[in-house]
């Protein structure tokens, strides 16, 4: 059976590493033409991926990206800042605003600039995270960004129809986002987090990428939040 991604054009913003890179590889494996966009270009030797520069905080940069690619079928947005856990009383709100500017406002800028080029029956996949609904002290930035992303995903699914809009919400995933930790500290953190989950381990980027593929391929799926968290919300 031919995949519904075969011959389609997919743009992955934030696809140079982590979950975004796994989505790009999964779409490529299913026959899509994949454009990876971000501040860091992907090596041209990466199995046929096309790489384009973009700054999600700059409307003109996003406009250039979509004009360069032209008509396309699926937009995946995985860009997100590295957010430090701190209580509100100890946080510079300019720092918090910068975080929102990349993940939330960046997604909205990207969608707005993409619409003239996105197929009328195409899809948009956004990225939140379990902290949008699993509350933790010191995580007000992630909670705010992720909760807003999930609400906007549902609202835009109605406003942009028949284009489909879904939100993928990962739990604790083994990605380079934790590269700042030492190897021993990182593995200890993953072991502790995994032991607390029903599945007994943390997730892999490829497992989360399957959720984005589902959101792109299933034409009856829209306005949904797809939790891929090993049971972390239970």
N, C-alpha and C positions, 0 to 999 in steps of 0.2 A: 504493500500500500504506500502511495506517495505521500510524504509529509506535506501538510498545508503550508509549511514554511519554504518548501522547495521553490526556488525562483523569486522569492520575495526579498525585499530590501529592508533590513533591520538596522536602526541606528541605536547604539548603546552609548549613552553619555555617562562617563565614569567607568568605562570598560577596560581600562589599562591594567587593573589589578583586582584581586579579591572576587567578590560576587559578580561584579560587572564583567570581568574577564571570563569567568565561568559561563555566564550567559552568552557572551559572544561566541565562545567555542561550541556551546551546545547548539546555538542557532546555525552556526557554520556547518556543524555535523549533520544537520537536518536539511541542508541544501540551500540555505539562505545566503544572500550577499550581505555581508556584515560590515558596517562602518563603525569603528570604535572612535569615539570623540572624547577629548579631555585635554588637560594642560600638558600631559606627558604623552608623546606619540609612541605607538606600538611599533616594534621592529617589523620591517617589511618581510622578514623571514617567517613571521608567525602564521603559517598555513593559510595564506590567502586573505587575511583580514586587511581591510583598508583602514588607514588611520588618518584622522583629520583633527587639527587643533581647535579648541574652543575654550572660552572663558565663560562660565555660566553666570557670572555676575555682570556680564556685559551684553546688552541686547544686540549691539552691532556685530559682535563676535558670533552670537547664535544665529543671527540672520545670514551671515556669510556661510556658516556651516550648512544650513538648509538650502541655500541657493546653490552651493557647490554640489551637494548630493542630488538635489532635484526631487522628483516624486519618489515617495517611499511608502512602506506599508505598516511598519511597527516602530514605535518609539519606546525605548527602555531607559529609565532614568535611575541611576544608582549612585550618582555623585553625593558625597556627604563629607562633612568635616570631621576631624578628630575632636571629640568633645570631652573635656575633662569634667569629672564628677565633682561638683562643688555646691554647697548650699547657696541660696539666693543672697544671703547676707555677705558672702565672701566673693561674689561674682561681679566683675565689671560688666555692666549691661551692654557696653559696646562690643565686648567679646561675644556675648550671647547673640547680639544682633548680627554679627558676622556669621555665626553658625547658621542662623535662620536664613541668611542671605544666600548661602550656598544650597542648602537642601530643600528648603520650602520655596523661597522666592525664585531660586534658580530653576526649580521644576516648573513653576508657573511661567517664567520667562521662556523656557524652552518650549512649552506647549503652545504658548501664544505665537511664537515665531514659526513653529512647525506646522500650524494648521493649514496654511495655504499649500503645503506640499504633501501633507499626510492623506493617504487614500481615504475616501469617504467611508469605507468599511474597514479601515485599519484599526489599530489598537494603541493604547498608551498604558504602560506599566510603570507605576511609581513604587517607591521603596519606603517603608516605615520601619518598625521594629517593635519588639514586644513591650518596651518601656512606655509606649504610647498608652498601654492599658494595664501594665503591671507596674505599679507605682513604687518608687524607691527614693529614699532621702538622698538629696544631692544631685538628682537627675532631672531637675525641672526643665533644662534645655531640651534634652532628648524627649522627655514626655511631651512638651509643648509642640516640638517639631513633628513628632510622629503622630500625635493625635490630630493635629491640623492636617497633615498629609492624608490621613485616612478619611477624615470628613470631606476634604476637597475631592478625593478620588470618587466618592459616592456622588457628590454634587455634580462633578464634571461628567460623570457617566450619564446623567440626565441631560445636562446642557449641551454636550457635544455629540449626542446620539445622531446617527447610527454608529459613529465611532465608539469603540468600547474602551472603558477606563477601569483598571483594576489596581490594587495595591498589594504588594507582597511584603509580608512582615516576618523577617527572620528573627530567630532567637540567637543564642550564643553560637557563633560559627567560627571555625578555625580559619582565619584569614590574616593577611599582612596587617590588618588594622591593629593587631596586638603585637606587632613586631618591635614596638618600643620597650616591651618587657624583656628581661633576660630569658633565655630558653628554659631554665629551671623554674623560674617564677611563672612563665606562661603555661608550662605543662601542669604545674600544680594548680593554677587557676582553672584550666580546662578540666582537670580531674575532679575538682571540687564542684564545678558547675555541672559536669556530666552526671556525677553521683546523685545530684538533686533532681534529675529529670527522669520521667518514666522510661525513656529509652536507654538510660544509663550512660550517655556520652553526649558530647557536643556535636554540632553538625559540620558538614563539609560544604564548601562552596558549590560543588556540583549538585548536591541535593537541593539547595535553594534555587539554583538555576533551572531545575525542572519545573518549579512553580512559574517562572517567567515564560517558559516554553508553553505550559498549559494556558496561561493567560493570552498568549499570542495565537495559539492554534484553535482554541475552543471558541467558536463564534457565538455561543450561547452564554458566555460568561462575561458579565459586566457589573460594575458597582460592587465588586466583591473584595474582601480582604482575605488573602490567602496566608494563613499562619503556617510557617515551617519552622517550628521551634522545639521539636522533641517533646512536646507536652508542657512547655515552660509556663503557659498561661493557666494550666489546670490547678 
